[in-house]
Amino acid sequence: MDIKTFLDNIYEHVCCSLCTNRFTNPKLLPCLHTFCLRDNVLCPECRRNFTIPRNGDLDTLPTNFRLNSLLDALSVTQCETSGVKCGNCDKTRQQSAYCFTCCSFWCDDCLPFHNGIRTNKEHHVLALRDFQDEDFENILKHPPFCAKHEEKLKFFCQVCKTTICYSCAVTDHEGHAKIVLEDAAKERKLRIVRAVEFKKRKAQNKVTKITKLGENCIQVQEEAARIKSDIQQFTDNLIAAIEAKKNEIFDEVEMKEKQRLERLGEKRQEIEEEMKKDQTAIEKSHLILKQSTSAQIMQPNDLVDKLFREEGE
């Protein structure tokens, strides 16, 4: 993100989520969320409660230095409309300058006083109207100061686990184990790097596991497809066998049907021929009865003899 885009969206980074206003003396909770000093110690982000220091002074909570830097950068961007508060006289002025060494704003009335101090001759001071992108970046990178003594933070108290200035080191933290802030930061950076690498390895392991799970899913799908294919093949073969057996039975039934029909046909034809013969015999017998005399009836006759034989059977 370029500095212009960052500055355009800077306001959303300096707003207290609890009071919804711009941060006022932002304080950092142990959960790393920030609230204004005038608000409760109930974190508005994670809703966790934290014990108030024994002396009841919430100002002892660590200051969110990055947010202070963002607030300073925001003040520069809004100086032409709302002005900025002078770090010396507390008056809000549009015509002001920023001292990168003191990390504070100076109005045009107080600036000569600042520049007149001998120890401030080497300080880097720039009028707000002359700010460039790199100047905003320098604000965001300026070293934090101790809120109690207005000195640069130079040490890290290993007992209290907090950054301190030289005055804090010889007063509030006398006798505590201390380390130079830069050395403590280097050690912490190394720990962060190791922690990040560990996290990366864990993430890579999870990626590997996800890949393996994906492969297992593919195997399960392929196995299911193979089983379904085998079942389909078995079913098709079974259906084909049943169909073949059905056709075989149909052929056998049709063959027997044909044979029986042929026999029945032959029998019918035989009976029909006998019926024809019987009909002929009946007709001839009627002629004999109708046209023959008594003497003729009494004469031997094969037709009449056959009728008598069939009647006696």
Secondary structure, 3 states (H helix, E strand, C coil): CCHHHHHHCHHHHCECCCCCCECCCEEECCCCCEEECCCCCCCCCCCCCCCCCCCCCHHHCCECHHHHHHHHHHHHHCCCCCCEECCCCCCEECCEEEECCCCEEEECCCHHHHHHCHHHCCCCEEEHHHCCHHHHHHHHHCCCECCCCCCECCEEECCCCEEECHHHHHCCCCCCCEEEHHHHHHHHHHHHHHHHHHHHHHHHHHHHHHHHHHHHHHHHHHHHHHHHHHHHHHHHHHHHHHHHHHHHHHHHHHHHHHHHHHHHHHHHHHHHHHHHHHHHHHHHHHHHHHHCCHHHHHCCCHHHHHHHHHHHC
